[in-house]
């Protein structure tokens, strides 16, 4: 007679166990779906940030190389601009010298002056023509050599880092690659399960002591103190970095850690472009241009020296010519003294 009663008393207990089991399954299912969606959204956000970081870095690199190219143009343009400035002057001076040497010499319409004095005049004029001609040659050599170096550097060495199609394809990530991640990263529940990899190393600026945060009691203060103790233990080597505590141990997703490891292992294949460091100083284009300037800076300096000596001989020749013209052809002795003194006083 007790069997039906026992069955009646045991029936609800079995029902309660089944309900609890169903509730546990639904909670696990909800937690798994939440973890999947949460981590998938994080992965999608990280890949968007990865693409934005790549494009921003490329824009900055192209702007920097554009400034480098402008540096090459400006430095080489100093020598190239002198050809526009000095070239017409040298042409006019040589034209005047040749005209005076052929058509303007003394003795064409009147009796010629003594040979000993004409020899000094013609010799100074010839020396002036020679120095100006040499200065023009050095001018063209330095200007054209600077232009060649500028074009060579801008087309061979200092080039705009336009990304290739391979680099663009490496920088982007398909959302389907989320399926290639580990199960822990796919179903990790935030604030309950720690990240699967260590946090990136801090820079020197980030290693400065932080004075903010909770300094008193309460749950936030206890969590901050526990985090400091765990970090201190990690630094002393008392605990391994594989030991993680939810909310206390810093970390990052495994896909980010894998990206950093691949970039450090093969920097040439990184979509960010040949390593993580910037352009070393002193910049290469300055050193290349410094080496190239050795081929024309001497010509540029001696060009101005030749121009100086050419103008000195030309003015001296004009002083002799005005003296001969006034004395031998016009008979103006005092004017010859004034002309010679005015041209040779400096």
C-alpha positions in Angstrom: 0.0 0.0 0.0 3.0 2.4 0.4 4.3 2.0 -3.1 1.9 4.4 -4.7 2.5 7.0 -2.0 6.3 6.6 -2.4 5.9 7.0 -6.1 3.8 10.1 -5.5 6.4 11.6 -3.2 9.3 10.8 -5.5 7.6 12.2 -8.6 8.0 15.9 -7.9 11.6 15.4 -6.8 12.4 13.9 -10.2 10.5 16.8 -11.8 12.6 19.3 -9.9 15.8 17.7 -10.9 14.8 17.8 -14.5 13.9 21.4 -14.3 17.2 22.3 -12.7 19.0 20.3 -15.4 17.2 22.2 -18.1 17.9 25.5 -16.4 21.6 24.7 -16.2 21.6 23.8 -19.9 19.8 27.0 -20.9 22.2 29.1 -18.7 25.2 27.4 -20.4 23.7 27.9 -23.8 23.0 31.5 -23.1 26.5 32.0 -21.7 28.0 30.3 -24.8 26.0 32.4 -27.2 26.8 35.6 -25.3 30.5 34.7 -25.2 30.5 33.9 -29.0 28.7 37.1 -29.9 30.7 39.3 -27.5 34.1 38.0 -28.7 33.0 38.0 -32.4 32.1 41.7 -32.0 35.5 42.4 -30.4 37.2 40.6 -33.2 35.3 42.6 -35.8 36.1 45.8 -34.0 39.8 44.9 -33.6 40.1 44.2 -37.4 38.5 47.5 -38.2 41.0 49.2 -35.9 43.8 47.2 -37.5 42.8 48.5 -41.0 42.4 52.0 -39.7 45.9 51.8 -38.1 47.4 50.6 -41.3 45.9 53.2 -43.5 46.7 56.0 -41.0 50.3 54.8 -40.7 50.6 54.7 -44.5 49.3 58.2 -44.8 51.8 59.4 -42.2 54.6 57.6 -43.9 53.7 59.0 -47.3 53.5 62.5 -45.8 56.9 62.0 -44.2 58.5 60.8 -47.4 56.9 63.7 -49.2 58.8 66.0 -46.8 62.0 64.0 -47.5 61.5 64.5 -51.2 61.0 68.2 -50.7 64.2 68.3 -48.6 66.1 66.8 -51.6 64.6 69.3 -54.0 65.3 72.3 -51.7 68.9 71.4 -51.0 69.7 70.6 -54.7 67.7 73.6 -55.8 70.2 75.9 -54.2 72.8 74.9 -56.8 70.2 74.7 -59.6 68.9 78.1 -58.9 72.3 79.7 -59.2 72.4 78.7 -62.9 69.3 81.0 -63.5 71.0 83.8 -61.5 74.6 83.6 -62.7 74.1 82.2 -66.2 72.7 85.4 -67.8 75.3 87.5 -66.1 78.1 85.3 -67.4 76.6 85.4 -70.9 76.4 89.2 -70.9 80.0 89.6 -69.5 81.4 87.3 -72.2 79.5 89.1 -74.9 80.9 92.5 -73.7 84.4 91.1 -73.5 84.3 89.6 -77.1 82.7 92.8 -78.5 85.4 95.0 -76.9 88.1 92.5 -77.9 87.1 92.6 -81.6 85.3 95.8 -82.3 86.2 98.1 -79.5 90.0 97.9 -79.5 92.0 101.0 -79.9 93.7 101.8 -83.2 90.8 101.1 -85.6 90.0 104.7 -86.6 93.0 106.5 -85.2 96.7 105.8 -85.0 97.3 102.8 -82.7 98.8 103.2 -79.2 102.2 101.8 -78.4 102.4 98.1 -78.4 103.7 97.7 -74.8 100.6 99.4 -73.4 98.1 97.7 -75.8 99.6 94.4 -74.8 98.7 94.9 -71.1 95.2 96.0 -72.0 94.6 93.0 -74.3 96.1 90.6 -71.9 93.8 91.7 -69.0 90.8 91.4 -71.4 91.9 87.9 -72.4 92.3 86.8 -68.8 88.9 88.2 -68.0 87.3 86.2 -70.9 89.2 83.0 -69.7 88.1 83.3 -66.1 84.4 84.0 -67.0 84.4 81.1 -69.5 85.7 78.8 -66.8 83.2 80.1 -64.3 80.4 79.4 -66.8 81.6 75.8 -67.3 81.8 75.2 -63.5 78.3 76.8 -63.1 76.7 74.5 -65.7 78.5 71.5 -64.3 77.4 72.1 -60.7 73.8 72.9 -61.6 73.4 70.0 -63.9 75.1 67.6 -61.5 72.8 68.8 -58.7 69.8 68.3 -60.9 70.9 64.8 -61.8 71.4 63.9 -58.1 68.0 65.3 -57.2 66.3 63.2 -59.9 68.3 60.1 -59.0 67.4 60.4 -55.3 63.7 61.1 -55.9 63.2 58.3 -58.3 65.5 55.6 -56.9 65.9 56.1 -53.1 63.4 58.6 -51.7 60.2 57.1 -53.1 56.7 57.4 -51.7 55.8 54.2 -49.9 52.6 53.4 -51.8 51.3 50.0 -50.5 51.2 47.1 -52.9 48.2 44.9 -53.5 49.8 42.2 -51.4 50.3 44.6 -48.5 46.7 45.8 -48.8 45.4 42.2 -48.8 47.6 41.4 -45.8 46.3 44.4 -43.9 42.6 43.5 -44.2 41.0 40.6 -42.4 37.9 38.7 -43.4 35.3 38.1 -40.6 35.4 34.4 -41.4 38.9 34.2 -40.0 37.3 34.5 -36.6 36.4 30.8 -37.0 40.2 30.0 -37.0 40.7 31.3 -33.5 40.9 29.1 -30.4 37.8 28.0 -28.6 38.8 29.9 -25.5 38.9 33.2 -27.3 35.6 32.4 -29.0 33.6 31.6 -25.9 35.5 33.7 -23.3 33.1 35.5 -20.9 34.2 39.0 -20.0 35.0 39.8 -16.4 34.9 36.1 -15.6 37.5 34.6 -17.8 40.9 36.4 -18.3 42.3 37.1 -21.7 44.3 34.5 -23.5 47.6 36.4 -24.0 49.7 39.0 -22.2 49.3 42.7 -22.6 51.7 44.5 -24.9 54.8 45.9 -23.4 54.6 49.5 -22.2 56.8 52.2 -23.7 59.1 54.4 -21.7 56.4 57.1 -21.4 53.9 54.7 -20.1 56.2 53.3 -17.4 55.8 56.5 -15.3 54.1 55.9 -11.9 50.4 56.4 -12.0 49.0 58.3 -9.0 45.4 57.9 -9.9 43.0 55.1 -8.9 41.5 54.0 -5.6 43.7 54.5 -2.6 41.1 53.6 0.1 39.0 50.6 1.0 36.0 49.1 -0.6 35.8 46.5 -3.3 37.5 48.8 -5.9 40.3 49.5 -3.5 40.8 45.8 -2.7 40.8 44.9 -6.5 43.4 47.6 -7.1 45.6 46.4 -4.3 45.3 42.8 -5.4 46.2 43.8 -9.0 49.4 45.6 -7.7 50.3 42.5 -5.7 49.9 40.2 -8.7 51.9 42.6 -10.9 54.7 42.7 -8.3 54.7 39.0 -8.1 55.0 38.7 -11.9 58.0 41.2 -11.9 59.8 39.3 -9.1 59.3 35.9 -10.9 57.4 34.5 -8.0 54.5 33.6 -10.2 54.3 32.7 -13.9 52.6 34.9 -16.4 50.4 32.0 -17.3 48.7 32.4 -13.9 45.8 34.7 -14.6 43.1 36.2 -12.4 39.9 37.6 -13.9 39.8 41.4 -13.7 43.2 41.6 -12.1 45.6 40.3 -14.7 46.1 42.5 -17.8 45.9 40.7 -21.1 44.9 40.8 -24.7 43.2 38.4 -27.2 45.2 35.7 -28.8 44.7 37.0 -32.3 46.3 40.3 -31.4 49.3 38.5 -29.8 49.7 36.3 -32.9 49.7 39.4 -35.1 52.5 41.0 -33.0 54.5 37.7 -33.0 54.3 37.5 -36.8 55.4 41.1 -37.2 58.4 40.6 -34.9 59.3 37.3 -36.6 59.0 38.4 -40.2 59.0 42.2 -40.3 59.3 42.3 -44.1 56.0 40.6 -44.5 54.2 42.9 -42.1 51.5 45.0 -43.7 52.6 47.9 -41.4 55.7 48.1 -43.5 59.2 46.7 -42.7 59.2 46.5 -38.9 57.8 48.5 -36.1 60.5 51.2 -35.7 60.4 54.5 -37.5 63.0 55.9 -39.9 66.4 56.0 -38.0 68.3 59.3 -37.6 70.2 60.8 -39.3 67.8 60.4 -42.2 69.2 58.5 -45.1 68.3 61.1 -47.8 70.4 63.7 -46.0 73.4 61.4 -46.0 73.0 60.4 -49.6 72.7 64.0 -50.6 75.7 64.9 -48.5 77.7 62.3 -50.4 76.4 63.5 -53.7 77.3 67.2 -52.9 81.0 66.3 -52.9 80.8 66.0 -56.7 79.7 69.6 -57.3 80.2 71.8 -54.2 83.8 72.4 -55.2 82.8 73.5 -58.7 80.2 75.8 -57.2 82.8 77.4 -54.9 85.5 77.9 -57.5 82.8 79.2 -59.9 82.4 82.2 -57.8 86.1 82.6 -57.4 86.6 82.5 -61.2 83.8 85.1 -61.5 85.6 87.4 -59.1 88.9 87.2 -60.9 87.3 87.5 -64.3 85.5 90.7 -63.3 88.7 92.1 -61.7 90.6 91.5 -65.0 87.7 92.9 -67.0 87.6 96.1 -65.0 91.4 96.5 -65.1 91.2 96.0 -68.9 88.5 98.7 -69.2 90.7 101.1 -67.1 93.6 100.5 -69.5 91.3 100.9 -72.5 89.8 104.3 -71.3 93.3 105.5 -70.6 94.5 104.6 -74.1 91.4 106.0 -75.8 91.5 109.4 -73.9 95.3 109.8 -74.4 95.9 108.4 -77.9 92.7 109.1 -79.7 91.0 112.0 -77.8 94.0 113.8 -76.3 92.1 114.1 -72.9 94.9 113.6 -70.4 92.9 114.6 -67.2 89.9 112.5 -68.3 92.2 109.5 -68.7 93.4 109.9 -65.1 89.8 110.2 -63.8 88.7 107.1 -65.7 91.6 105.0 -64.6 91.3 106.2 -61.0 87.6 105.5 -60.9 87.9 102.0 -62.3 90.9 100.9 -60.2 90.1 102.7 -56.9 88.3 99.7 -55.3 
